[in-house]
Amino acid sequence: MTIHIKTADSITKLNLKLPVIQAPMLTTTTPDLVAAVSNFGALGSLAAQFTETELNEKLDRVDDAVR
């Protein structure tokens, strides 16, 4: 597998163990999924189509669950 230099730089800068990005799907992505993906060493993503209060609550849940 060929990894382009920009991709390799991004993996290093984000401190990822795996070059994987979890898609931020609004109806199926939960803070628990984002945290699990992040704890596994990939990049977890949370869809942001929420009110500011809802988004902050979800981000706090992710933050609490990530090692």
Phi and psi restraints in degrees (value plus and minus 20) as a CYANA .aco file:
   2 THR   PHI    -117.3   -77.3
   2 THR   PSI     106.6   146.6
   3 ILE   PHI    -129.0   -89.0
   3 ILE   PSI     103.1   143.1
   4 HIS   PHI     -89.6   -49.6
   4 HIS   PSI     132.9   172.9
   5 ILE   PHI     -79.0   -39.0
   5 ILE   PSI     -62.1   -22.1
   6 LYS   PHI     -82.0   -42.0
   6 LYS   PSI     -59.8   -19.8
   7 THR   PHI     -84.6   -44.6
   7 THR   PSI     -65.8   -25.8
   8 ALA   PHI     -80.8   -40.8
   8 ALA   PSI     -61.4   -21.4
   9 ASP   PHI     -82.3   -42.3
   9 ASP   PSI     -61.6   -21.6
  10 SER   PHI     -84.7   -44.7
  10 SER   PSI     -61.8   -21.8
  11 ILE   PHI     -80.3   -40.3
  11 ILE   PSI     -63.3   -23.3
  12 THR   PHI     -86.7   -46.7
  12 THR   PSI     -67.5   -27.5
  13 LYS   PHI     -83.5   -43.5
  13 LYS   PSI     -54.6   -14.6
  14 LEU   PHI    -107.8   -67.8
  14 LEU   PSI     -20.8    19.2
  15 ASN   PHI      37.0    77.0
  15 ASN   PSI      23.2    63.2
  16 LEU   PHI    -108.4   -68.4
  16 LEU   PSI     123.2   163.2
  17 LYS   PHI    -106.1   -66.1
  17 LYS   PSI     -48.3    -8.3
  18 LEU   PHI    -148.5  -108.5
  18 LEU   PSI     123.9   163.9
  19 PRO   PHI    -102.7   -62.7
  19 PRO   PSI      40.5    80.5
  20 VAL   PHI    -145.4  -105.4
  20 VAL   PSI     115.5   155.5
  21 ILE   PHI    -140.8  -100.8
  21 ILE   PSI     101.4   141.4
  22 GLN   PHI     -98.9   -58.9
  22 GLN   PSI     110.4   150.4
  23 ALA   PHI     -90.2   -50.2
  23 ALA   PSI     117.9   157.9
  24 PRO   PHI    -105.4   -65.4
  24 PRO   PSI      56.5    96.5
  25 MET   PHI    -105.7   -65.7
  25 MET   PSI     101.3   141.3
  26 LEU   PHI     -76.0   -36.0
  26 LEU   PSI     -67.4   -27.4
  27 THR   PHI    -106.1   -66.1
  27 THR   PSI     -31.8     8.2
  28 THR   PHI    -139.7   -99.7
  28 THR   PSI     -37.7     2.3
  29 THR   PHI    -105.7   -65.7
  29 THR   PSI     107.6   147.6
  30 THR   PHI    -136.8   -96.8
  30 THR   PSI     142.2   182.2
  31 PRO   PHI     -77.0   -37.0
  31 PRO   PSI     -54.8   -14.8
  32 ASP   PHI     -84.2   -44.2
  32 ASP   PSI     -61.0   -21.0
  33 LEU   PHI     -84.9   -44.9
  33 LEU   PSI     -65.1   -25.1
  34 VAL   PHI     -79.3   -39.3
  34 VAL   PSI     -64.2   -24.2
  35 ALA   PHI     -85.4   -45.4
  35 ALA   PSI     -62.4   -22.4
  36 ALA   PHI     -82.4   -42.4
  36 ALA   PSI     -64.5   -24.5
  37 VAL   PHI     -82.7   -42.7
  37 VAL   PSI     -64.0   -24.0
  38 SER   PHI     -84.4   -44.4
  38 SER   PSI     -62.4   -22.4
  39 ASN   PHI     -86.4   -46.4
  39 ASN   PSI     -45.2    -5.2
  40 PHE   PHI     -96.3   -56.3
  40 PHE   PSI     -39.4     0.6
  41 GLY   PHI      92.0   132.0
  41 GLY   PSI     -12.3    27.7
  42 ALA   PHI    -127.8   -87.8
  42 ALA   PSI    -197.9  -157.9
  43 LEU   PHI    -117.7   -77.7
  43 LEU   PSI      89.6   129.6
  44 GLY   PHI    -103.0   -63.0
  44 GLY   PSI     124.7   164.7
  45 SER   PHI    -153.0  -113.0
  45 SER   PSI     116.8   156.8
  46 LEU   PHI    -133.9   -93.9
  46 LEU   PSI     107.5   147.5
  47 ALA   PHI     -83.3   -43.3
  47 ALA   PSI     124.4   164.4
  48 ALA   PHI    -135.8   -95.8
  48 ALA   PSI      14.9    54.9
  49 GLN   PHI    -116.0   -76.0
  49 GLN   PSI      43.6    83.6
  50 PHE   PHI    -154.4  -114.4
  50 PHE   PSI     149.5   189.5
  51 THR   PHI     -89.3   -49.3
  51 THR   PSI     144.0   184.0
  52 GLU   PHI     -78.6   -38.6
  52 GLU   PSI     -61.4   -21.4
  53 THR   PHI     -83.6   -43.6
  53 THR   PSI     -66.6   -26.6
  54 GLU   PHI     -81.8   -41.8
  54 GLU   PSI     -64.4   -24.4
  55 LEU   PHI     -82.5   -42.5
  55 LEU   PSI     -64.7   -24.7
  56 ASN   PHI     -81.7   -41.7
  56 ASN   PSI     -59.0   -19.0
  57 GLU   PHI     -83.2   -43.2
  57 GLU   PSI     -63.9   -23.9
  58 LYS   PHI     -86.4   -46.4
  58 LYS   PSI     -61.8   -21.8
  59 LEU   PHI     -85.2   -45.2
  59 LEU   PSI     -56.8   -16.8
  60 ASP   PHI     -83.1   -43.1
  60 ASP   PSI     -59.5   -19.5
  61 ARG   PHI     -83.0   -43.0
  61 ARG   PSI     -62.0   -22.0
  62 VAL   PHI     -83.3   -43.3
  62 VAL   PSI     -67.5   -27.5
  63 ASP   PHI     -78.9   -38.9
  63 ASP   PSI     -60.7   -20.7
  64 ASP   PHI     -87.0   -47.0
  64 ASP   PSI     -50.6   -10.6
  65 ALA   PHI    -112.3   -72.3
  65 ALA   PSI     -35.6     4.4
  66 VAL   PHI    -104.4   -64.4
  66 VAL   PSI     111.7   151.7
